[in-house]
Amino acid sequence: MSTHNPIQSGRARRALMAALAGAAAVRLAEASGPSAAAAARLRQLMEQARAPTPAMLSSEEQAKRMKQRSALLARGEAGLQSLDVQAALAAFERAAALMHAADSEMGLVRTYMQGGEYRRAMAFVAHTANAHRDNAGGAALYAWLLNLGGHGLNAQRMLAEAQERFAGDALLQTVQRQLQSRVPHATGALLQAPARLAPYAKPVPAGARCRATGLLIDEGRRALVPATASRDAVWLRNGLGQVSRASVETRLSNDLSVVRLAQPLPGSAAMLAPSDAFPGSVAFAVEYVTAIDASPSWPVLTGGFLGAAGAGAGVRSLGVELPPGPRGGPVFDASGRLIGLAAATRRGADRVLLVSALRVPLGERLGEPTAANTNKRPVDEIYESALQSVVQVIDAV
């Protein structure tokens, strides 16, 4: 007659749940866009983390492993702080191979984000939130990243389900308040590792303030920024935490200025729509939340439908509900092609300055229009491509 061991049964159930969640994350990674190599690496990490578990080791071996793991976690965090993504990735992967734990996996998720790999981060954080249901950090990070990519309703559902398990959890409550505010901004406890909800970044001058959103053009040598937010000199920072000083080169209109970067920032040029988008078509606006400080953050994508023609040529009503701010971020169609830049008005009705009007003063610096294409791109792919090309406009007084 066999003897039932509840501890071993509990471990078996947790191992099975982790295996199923890991397999689901791999399938999501393979289906949502990351390369086959990335999906294979995710599968390898899941296999490494499941054998052997610490319970199979002697107390001396466990202590040695835990000390090594703590050092690797610290090394990974230091790599992120210095924007050395490869060093951070190597350290967090080694820590994850030592133990299947939420903290090392959240470190990996943030490393993917720091490297501009939103889709890979989403695939992995889905696993983390579901496999480590005893840790609120994974759910908080998952909800935050869902909201960034335009999945606000899914983020709220994730938080509601997590709060049933973690009644009164301060981290989840703070995240929910931020997301419901329509101006989500990570401060205080939300910047603490391992569930840090913002990238690290190069420093900017003390007293600086995030004023608006801009778009890199001309292979990262120039950017389009709102004229109201562009003093003679500003700082620009992308979603990877990279920073460059910039100075006004040309004021195109009351809405828009061209600034030239002292140090070009990396990023691929946005695909341009071959013609102006028509009213009622799907539109995705990507903007940074403005804040009274200059703390780094990731941009937020919001979907909607393009509005009617504006008062002047080359202008449409934006039709995408955005939080208050001076705008300046790009607006994409369902194929991920740039259709214009968001601009605010004194009456509060946002507009989009269409690419056709921008092409006249900017010419080839804006890029070349792509061929007509009706294929839709996944929204997470549109967001990922914007991580490097969309920048915070920082006023350093």
N, C-alpha and C positions, 0 to 999 in steps of 0.2 A: 504494500500500500504506500503510495507516494505521500510525502508531507508537503503541505502548502506553505510556502515561505512568502509572506506578504511584502517583505522588503524587496526580495528578488523579483516578485511579480510587478511591484511598482516600478522598479528599474526597467524591467522588460517593456512595460507599457510606455514609459517615457522614451526608451530607445526606439520603440516602434513609431511613436509620434514624431520623433526627431527625424527618423528615416523617411517617413511619409512627407513631412514638411520639406525636407531637403530635396526629395525627388520632385515635389511640386515646384520648388524654387528653380530647379534645373530646367523643368519643362517651360516655366515662365520665361527664363532667360533665353531659351532656344527659340521661343515663339515671339518674343517681344523685341528682338532686334540685336542683342549682343552677338559677337562672333561665335563661331563654333568653339574656338579656342577658349573663350571666356566661359562658355557653358561647361566645357570639359574641366576647366580649372575649378569651377564651383562644385562639380561632382566630386573631384579629387579631394577637395577640402572637407566635404561632408564625410567621405570614407575615412580620411585620416583622423577626423575628430571623434569618430565612434570607436576606435580601437587603438590602444587599450584605454578603458575608463580608469580614473583615479582609484576607484574601489578595488581594482584588480592589483594594485601596486602595494608594496610595503609602505609603512609609515615614513620611513627614511626616503624612499623613492618619491613618495607623494610630496614631501617637504621640499626636496630638491627640484622637482618639477614645478611646484607652485612658485618657488623663488625665481626660477628661470622664466616662468610665464610672466610674473610681475615685472621683471626687467624688460621683457619684450614689449609689454603693453606700454611701459614708460617710454621705450625707444620709439615705438610707433607714434605715440602722441607728440614726441619731440620732432619726429619727421614731419608730421602735419603742420606743426607750428612754424617750422622753417620752410614750408612749402616743398619739401623733398618727398614727393609722392611715392617714388620708387622705394626709398628707405622705409617709409611708413608701411607700404604694402608688404614688403619682405618681413618686417617685424610682426605685423598683425597676422599674417598668414602662418608664421611659425607659432605664434601664440594660439591661434585657432586649431592648429594641428595637435597641440598638447592637450587641449580640453575643448569640448563642445560647450561653449559658454556664451552668454549674451554680450558681455563687455568686449571681447575680441571681435565678435561679429559686427557690433555697432562701430567699432574702429574701422573695420573693412568697408562698411557702408559709407562712412564719412570719407574714407580714402578714395573710393570710387567717385564720390561727389567732388572732392578736391581735384580730381583729375578730369572732371567734366563728363564722367560716365553715368549719367542719370539713369539710363535704362538698366545698367548692370547693378547700380545701387538699389533700384526698386525691386529687382528680382531677388536680391540677397536680403533686403530688409523684410520682405514678405516672409521669407523663411524664419528670420530672427523673431519677428513678432508672433508667429504661430508656433514655433518649436520651443520658445522660452516664455511660456505663458505664466511663469512665476516672476517675471521681470517687467515692470511697467515701462522701462526705458525703450525697449524695442517697439512697443505699441506707440509711444509718443513720437519716436523718430519716423515710424511708418506713416502716421497720420500727417505729420509735418510735410514729408516729401510728397504724399498724395496731394495735399493742398497746393504745393508749388506747381505741380503739373496739371492743374485744372480739375482735380477730382475732389473738390471740397465736400460734396455730399458723402462720398465714400470715406473721407477722412473723419467726418462727424460720426458716421456709423461705427468706424473702427474705435473711436474714442469712447462712444457710449458703451460698446461691448467690453472694452478694457476696464471702464470704471465700474462695471458690475463685478469684475474680479478684484479690483483694487479700490474699494470704496474709500473715498476721502484722500486718495493719493494726490499730493500737492503738485507733482510734476504734470500729471494728466489734467488736473483742474486748470493749471496755468496755461497749458497748451490749448485747451478748449476755449478759455477766455480770449486768447490771442487770435485764434482762428475765427471766432465769432465777431471779433472787433472789425473785421475787414481790413485791418492794417497790421497783420501779424509781424511782430518784430521780436527777435530773440534777445533777451537781456537777463541779467542775474543768473538764476539757477538754470535757465535754458541754455546757457553757454558752458555749463559744466560737463566734462567728459564722464562717462562714455557716450551719453545721449546728447551730445552737443548739437544744437539745431542751427548752426551757422558755420560757414567756412572760416578758416584762419586767413590772415591777410598780411601783406606788407604794411608797415606803419604809414600813416599820413600825419600832417601837422596837428599839434594839439589845438583843440577848439574848433576843428573842422566839423562840417555838417553836410549830410547827404541831401542834395537839393533836387535832383531830378534823375531821369534815365536818359541814356544816350545810346547810339548805335555806331559801332566801328565800321569804317569803310576804307577803301584804298589799302587793302592788305594790312589793316591795323595801324596805318600811319596817321589817319585822320578819324574824326568822329563827328556825327551830327548830334547836336544837343539843343535843348530849348534856349532861345535867346534870353529869356527872363532869368535863366539859371546860370548863364555863362558870363562871368566877369572876365577881365582881361586874362586871367590865369585860373585854371581849375585843376583838380586831380580826377583821374578816371580809374575805376577799379572794376574788373570783371568778376564773374561768379566763381573764379578759381582763386581769388585773392591777390591777383597780380595788379600792380599799380603803376601808373605813369602820370607825370605832370603834363599838362596841355595848355596851349595858349590860343586865343581866338585868332583865326586866320581871316575869316570872312563872315559877315553877317548877311545871310541870304534874305531875311525878312524879319518882321516883328516876331515871328514864331521860331525861327531856326538860325543857328550859327554853325559854322564849320570850325572845329578846333584841330590844331596839329599837335600830335603827341611828341614829347621829347624822346620817348623810348617806345617804339611800336609794341603793341600787345598782340599776341598770337590769336588766330581765329580765322576760320574760313569765311569767305564772302557769302552773304545771303543770296539765295536764288531769287531773281526778280520775276514778278508776274509779267507775262507778255502784253497784257492790256489791263486797263482799270477794272477792278472788281465791281460787280453790279450790286445794287441795293438788295438786301435780303440774303446775300451769300454768307456762308460761314466765315467767321473771322476770329483769330486768336491774337490777343494783345499780351505782350510781355513787358512788365514794369517792375521796377524796384519800389518797395515801400519807402516813402520818405520818412526821415526820422530827425530828431533834434540833435543827434550825435552822428558820428561817422563810423559806427560799428559795421563790420562786414555782414553781408547777408546774401542769400540766393534770390534771384528774381522770381516773380510769381506770374504764371500764365493764367489768363482768364478768357473763356470762350463766349461767343455771342453771335449776333448777326449784324452785318453791316447796315448802316442806316441810309437814308435818302441822300440825294445830291445836296451839297452845301450851296452857300450863297455865291461862291466864286468857282472858277474853273479849277479842276484838280483837287477838289475838296469833297468829302462825304461826311455825313454824321457818323460818328464811330459806332454807336449801337452796342458797345460792350461796356457793361457796368464795372467801373473801376473805382478804387478808393480815391479820396482827394489827393491832389498833387499836381505839379506842373507838367507831368507827362514827358514825352520825348521817346518812349519806347517803340519798338517795331510792331507792326500789325501784319500777320501772315494769313494766307488763305488756307483752305483745307489740304492743299498739296504742299504746304510749308514754304510757299513762295512769298517774298516780301511784297505787300500791296501798299504800304505807306507807313507813316509815323503818326503816333497819337499826339494830339495837341489839345490843350484846354482853351476854353473861352471864359470871358468874364461872367457870362450867364450860367456857366457851369455845364453847358452841353458840350461834351467832348467831340472833337472832329478827328478825322484822319487826313493827313496831307498825302495825297496819292503819289505813287511812284512816277507817273507820267509828268507831274509838275516838278518833281525833284530832279528828273533826268535832264531837264533843260539847263539849270545852272551847274550841275555836277558832272554831267557827261560820263566818261568811262570810269571816273573815280567811284561812282555808285555801283558799277558793274554792268554786265550785259544781261538783257532779258533771256529767260529760258524758253525753250520751245513749249508750245501749248501742251498741257498734260492734264488729264482729268483724274489721274490716279491720286487717291488720298494717302497722306502719310499718317502713321500713328501719331497721336498727340504727344506721347512721351518722346518721340523722335524729334518733333518740332521743338519741344522744350530743350532737349539735349543740345541741339544745334545752336540754340540761342544763349547757352550758358557762357560761352566765350565772347560772342559778338555784342551782347547787351551789357552796358557798363553803368555803374553808378557815377553820377556827376557830383563831385564833392567840392564844396566851397570852403577853401582854406583861408579864412580872414586873417 
